[in-house]
Amino acid sequence: MAVNSLREYLDLLDTTGWLRSFDQPVSWDLEASAATMLANIRDGPVPVFESIAGIETESKLVGDPYRGPQTRPWDHFAQALGFPSGLSGCTYYDRVIARLNRTKAPRTVASHRAPCKETVRTGTEVDLLSFPWPYIHEGDGGRYSNHHTIVAPDPDTEWGTWSSHRMMIHDSSQASLLLLAGEQVPNRYYYDYEPRGEPMPVAVVIGAEPTVESTADMWIPTGRSEAAFAGGLKNAPVDLVQCETNDLYVPATAELVLEGHVRPDDRLDEGPFGDYFGYMNGPRRSMPVFEVDAITHRHEPRLPFCVEGSGVGYGQNSTSTLRLVAAGPDATVGLRAAGFDVAMAVPWRFTSRTVWVIATDRPYPGYLHELANFIFTTWGMLHIDFFVFVDAAVDPLDPRAVLTAIALEADPDADFHQFGVERMPKVPLNIYQTPDEKGSADVGTSKAKTAKAYIDATTDGDATDTTATAETRKRAQERLVEAGLDAARFDRLDEREGKSQ
């Protein structure tokens, strides 16, 4: 069975030796993030900071809870979904994709049955500063919550839409949200609510259960419910409960829920922030104001945070792991639904926000260009500038296999393609942009357009087939397993052989 809360997930990590509690007081001011960064780099247990120095709080900080082991980043999440341990990456993808194709509608629970309602604060009792929001990087514009799920209205779905946008704390009731135009929730605010002069109701859900946290990072099609996909991923309905001060529904087992609204025509400073590319992203600019109307939470809430930008191209943290274990299978489902014969779509684990690998056959000339055109013009792929296409038989989770495909199959003269020259949207987080290119202070979009690029590392259609016979391969596999190689590595190959016969 899949776990039902962040707490159950942390208990699971504890039983497998992947959790470490710190009882001595730890400061929210850089110290908690420094310890988390070291744990990430050393592939150590996930840290839980039980005592926060300098403030009286029952809250605990959890550093990068969804970061997976460096060699098998899907392991922890696979166990959270109730899968057996030891799955190969390809088998893990197959099982997640099967669940995403069987969505399950959420169910609502009464407030007295929702753990996130154990404490309810409204009006003058609202105090954001009573929680130990971490100061994550030296040079950040302030203290941040950067590992949460935002719930916002969506007229096309009953349960609203989920997403993730970082939040900088300003005072006891106000924060600024990084809402970049071009994404669903920001577009709802900039082009729907704000022009009408209406506040947009929003709930910030901190410490949601794993399937909720991962689904918020997926690119669910417009008009479809993330809550239903989270249920499919969990293989059981997600419990939701109505907010105290608006009509939104939030995950009932969350650690902490901030209810409020984004004010129209009002801005507060946001940033700079040490972001995913490994550098401080700035300059400081104006972003929409989130006004908190109510706070509900569990007793002794656990507040997760993510240490972004631990190094250039660094891929060992919660958000990079969630992209690999959740956004990748979701993108695979989406590309197949669009009619493309894609075996797997996988974020490059070292730079999961900017480079992806697509394993697919090339049935006819021009197919990859059609696929690239679809990918680069899909809103969910806005951040991604580079794609590598490899044969369907290549494991895109294996960096060595991908680099080998590039070295042996990609002709630098013919197979490196610049796509959409000067016409594609540019995200103002990429390090290669100049400060002037980073753009508009009003909505956070980049002033400039850009080209995207893809590499065709697939085998030429007329290449000589040097693949051994199935019988020879089978004997070779048996010998390798006898020598100690994990048999699960051959699951994908065996399955494909069975389908082709």
N, C-alpha and C positions, 0 to 999 in steps of 0.2 A: 504494500500500500504506500502511496505517496504521503509525505509529511503534510501537515495541515497548517503549520505556522513556522515563523522564524525560530521560535524556541525549540520546536521539535527538530528542526534542521540542525540547530546548534548542539542539541543532545546527540544527534546522529554523529556529528563530527567528533564529539567528545568520546563516544564509544569506540571510534576508529583511531583515536590518538591524534586527531587533527585539530584539537581545540586546546588553548592554553589560557588559563585565567590568571590575571594579575591582581593580587589582593592589596598590594601596597598602593598608596595614592599616586595617580598619574595625572599630569596636567593636560587640559584640553588644548593648551597653547603650545603647539608643535610637538610636544612629547609623545602624545598618543599616535600621531601620524608618523613620527620618526620610528617608533617601535614597530608600527604596522609595515612601513616600507622595508625595514630590515627583514621582517618575517616573509614578506613577498619575495624579496631578492634571494633569500636563503631557502625558499621553498619550505618554510617552517609552518607550524600550526597557526591557525587563525587566532589572533589575540582578542580576549575579552577583558576590558578594563573595568573592574568591579567598583573601584573607588576613584572619584575624580577630585583632585586636589583643589582647594581654594573655594569651593562652593558646596552648599548643603543640598544634595540631590540624591534621590534614590535611583536615578537613571544610570545606565551602564553604556559605555561605548564599545562597539564591535568593529574591529578593523578589517575591511575587505572580506566579509564572510563567504562570498561566492567565488573567491579565487580558487581555481583548481590546481592540482599538482602540475608541475611544469611539463612533465613528459606525457601526462594523460589528463589534460585540463577538464575533460568531461566527467571524470570519475565521481566527484562529490555530487554533482547534479544528477547523474544517473541514479545514484543511491537514493537521493531525495525523491525521485520519481517512482521508486519502488522497483527499479530494475536490478537484476543480479549484478554482483561485482565482477570485474574483469572483462567487461564488454570491449570489443575493439571499437575504435571511433566510427568506422563505417556502420557497424551493427547498431551502435547507439543512435546514429542519424536515422537509420531505417525505422527504429522503434519510435523515435520522437515524431517522425513524419507520419507514421501510421496513426498516432494519437491526434496530431493536428488535423488530420482528415476526418476525425470523429469528434466534432465539437460538442460540448455539453453546456446547456444554459445554466446560469447561476441560480441559486435559491436565496430567498431573503429570510432573515431571522429577526426576531424581536430584539429590542435593545438590551433587555435583561439577560439575553443569551449570548451577547456579543462581548468577547473579552476586551475589545478596544474601548468599551464603555464603562470599565471598572471605575474610572475617575472621569468626571465631566466638569469642565470649567468654562464658564461663559462670562460675558460682560467684564467687570473689573477684575475678575479672577484670572483672566487671560494674561499670561506672562511668558513670552518666548524665552526670556533670559533666565528662566528657572531651569532650563535644560542645558547640558554641557556641549553645545555645538562646537565642533573642533575648529581651531585655526590650523589649516592643513599644511600650507606651504609658506615659508618666509617670503613676504612680498605680496601675498593675497590681499585683496581689498577689504576683507573682513572674515568673519566666521561663517561657515557654510554648512548647509545640508546638501549633499550631492549624491545621495544614494536612496532615492525614494520614488514613489509612483504618484503622478499627478492625475487626478480624476477631474474631468471637465465635461460640460454639456455637449451632447451631440444629438441633433434633431433626427438623425437617421437610425439611432440605436436606443433601445430602452434603458441601457445601463451606462450611457455616457461613453467617453473615450478616455483611454489611459495613455500616458506618455511619461517622459522623464526630462525635466529641465532644472538645472541647478538653482539654488536659492541662497542668497546672501542675507544674513540676519542684520537688521538695522537697530531695532529697539524692542520693547516689550510686545508690540503688536504688529510691526511692519517688517517686511522683507522685500527684496527685489528679485524678480524671476528672470532668468535668461530666456526670453522668448524670441527666437529667430524666425522671422517671416519665411515662409516656404514650407513649414511644418504644420501639421494639422491643428494642434491646439493654438499656437501663435496666430495662425491665419484666422481661426475662429474669433480671437480677440481683436486683431487689427482690422479685419474686414467685415465683421459682423457686429460685435458688441460695442466697440469704441466709436464707430461712426454714428451709432444711435445714442451715444452718451450713456450707455447702460453698463453697470458693473457686471463682470462675468463671474458667476459662482465657481469656486475651485476648492478642491480638497487635496491636501498634500499628505499622502499615506506613507509613513515611515516604519520600516520593519514589517513589510508585508510577507506573506508566505512565498516560497520560492517560485511557484508557477505564476503568481501575480507579478513578482518582480521581473521575471524573465519575459512575460508577455508584453509588459510595458516597453520593452526594448525591441520588440518585433515590429515589422512593418505591416500591420493588419490593414487590409483594404478598407477604403472609406465605405461606411455603411455597415461594416461588420463589427461585432462586439469582441473586444479583447477578453472580456469576462468569459465568453463562451469558449474561446481558444484556450484560456487558462484552465477551464474545466476539462477540455479534451486532453490537454497536456497532463493534467492531474489524474485523468480517468475517473473523475468524480466532480460533482458541482462545487463551485466555489461559493462559500457563504458570504453574503453581502448584508449590510445593515444601513438604514437611512441615516443621514447626517442630522444633527440637532438643529441646525440653523438654515439649511437649504434642502433642496429635493434630491441631491446627489446621493448615490449609494457607494459605500466603501467596503473593502474587505474586512470582515468581522473579526479576524484573528490578528489584525495589525497591532503593532506595539504602540503606535502614536498616530493620531490623526489631527491635522490642523485644518479646521474649516474656515473659509473666508471668501473673499472676492478680490478680483483684480480691478482696480479702479480705472475708469476711463480718463484719458487725457492727463495722466499723472505719472511721473517718473521719479525714480531714485537711482543713485549711483550703483553700478554693478561692476565687479572686477577691480583690478586684474585677477587672474586665477591661473594656477599651474595646471595646464590642461594636458590632454592625452598625448600630444606630440613630444612632450618632454621639456617644454620651455614655458615661461610665464607668458600668458596671453593677455594682451592689453590693447589699447589703453583703457583706463577707467571710462565708462560711458553710462548713459541713462537707459534704464530698463523699467518695464511696468511694475507698479506697486501692488504687492499682495498684502491685503489687510486681513488680519486674523480675527474671526468673530467667536470661535470656540476652539477649545483643545480637549480632546478625549484621549485616554491612554490606559494601558494595562498597569497593574502594580509593578513598580521597578522596571520601567520600559527599557528595552535594549535598543539603542540608536546606532544603526550601521552607518559607516562612512567609507568612502573609497579614496585611496591615495592615487590620484591621477598623476601622470607625468613623472614617474619615478626614474625615468631615463629616456633617452631618445629612442623612439620605437619600442618602448617598454610595453610588454603585453601581459604582465603578471599582476592583475588586479581583478576586482569583481566585474567591472563593466566589460573588460576585454574578454573575460571568460564567458559572461552571459551572451556576448555576441557570437562566440564560437558555438556554445551549446544550445542556444535558442534562436537567435536571429538567423543563423546559417540554415538550420532545418526549415524555418519559416520561409526564407527566401527560396529555398529549393521547392517547396510546395507552391509558392507563387509563380515561379518560372514554369513549372510543369502545368499549372492551371492556365497559363498564357499560351500553351501549346508547344513549348520547347522541351526537347528530350534531354533534360539535365539530370545527370546521375547525382551530383552533389554541388551545392554552392557553399563555400566555406571561407570565412574571414581568415586572412593570413594572421596567424596567432601572434606575431610580433608587432604588427601594425594593423589591428583589426578595424580601425576606423577609415583607413585609406586604401587598403589593398585587399582584394578578394581573389580566390581561385575558383574557377568553374570547371567541373569535370563533365564533358559532354562529347558525344560523337559529332562529326561534321558531315551531315547527310548530303549536302550539295554546296556548290560554290556560292559564296555570299551569305551563308547561314550564320556564321559568327558575327558578321557585320549587322545582320538583322537582330541578333541576340544582344549585341552591344548597344544598338540603338534603343532597344526596349529597356535595357538595364539603366542606361545613363539618363533616360528621360522619365524614370520612375521616381516619385518624390522620396521614397524611402532610401534611395541610393544617392541622395544629394551629397553626402559627405565623401563618397568614394570616388577617387580619381583614377585608380588603376585596376584593371582586371587582367588575370592570366587565364587563358583557356588551355586546358589539358585534355587528353583523351579520357573517355569515360572509365577506362580500366586503371587510370592513375589515381592513387589515393591523395586527394588534396589536403588531407590532414598530416601528410608526411612531407615535411619541408625538403628532405633530401630527394624524394621522388619528383617534387615540383621543380626544384632547381635542375635536376637531371633532364627533365622534359624541356626546360628552357634551353639548356646547353646543347642538347642533341637535336631538338626539333624546330627551334625558333631561329629563323634566318634574320639577322639584324637588318638586312636590306629590304626584305619582303614581308616580314611577320610582325614588325613593330608598327602599330598604327596609332596616329594621332586622330582623335575623333571629336567632331563638333567644334572645330576651331573658332574661338572667340564667341561661342554661342551658349555654352553651358553655364549653369549657375555656379558661383564660387562661394564657398562657406568661409566666413571671416575667422576661422580658427586655424587654418593651415599656416604653418610657419613660413612657407615660401612667399607669402604675400607681404608687401610693404605696408606700413601703417596707413598710408593714404588709401590703399586698396581695401583695407579692412572695413571701411564704409560707414553706412548711415547710422547715426546715433538714435534715430527715431525707431527703427524696427530691427536693427542689428544685421541687416543684409550687407553683402559686399557690393561695392560700387562696380567692381570689374566682373567681366565674364572670363571664361577660361576654356581651354581644351581638356578633354579627358584622353586617356590612352589605354590601349589593350595590347596584349602580346598573344599571338597565336602560337602556342607551343604544342599544338595537336600534330599527330602524324599525318603526313601527306597521304592523300587517298590512293595514290599509285605506288606507295612504298611497298617494298617486298616484305611479306609476312614471314618473320623469322621466329614466330611463337612456337614453342614446343607443343607436341600433342598433349591432349588432356591427360592421357595415361602417364606420360613422362612427367608432367607437372605434378600430378598427384603423388608419384613416387618421390619427387624432390621435396614436396611439402612434408611428407611423412618423415623423411630423413631429417629435415630441419626441425620438426617438432621433437623428434627423438634427441636432437642435439640441444634442446632447451628453448627453442623459439616458441612464442605464444601461438597456439593453434588458432586463436580468434583472428589473427592477422589474415587468415585465408578465407574467412567467412564470406567476404564480398565476392571474391573470385569464384568460389564454389557456387554461390547463388546465381551469379551471372551465367555460368556454364549451364546450370539447370534450366534457366529461362530460355537459353538459346537452342536447347536440344528439342 
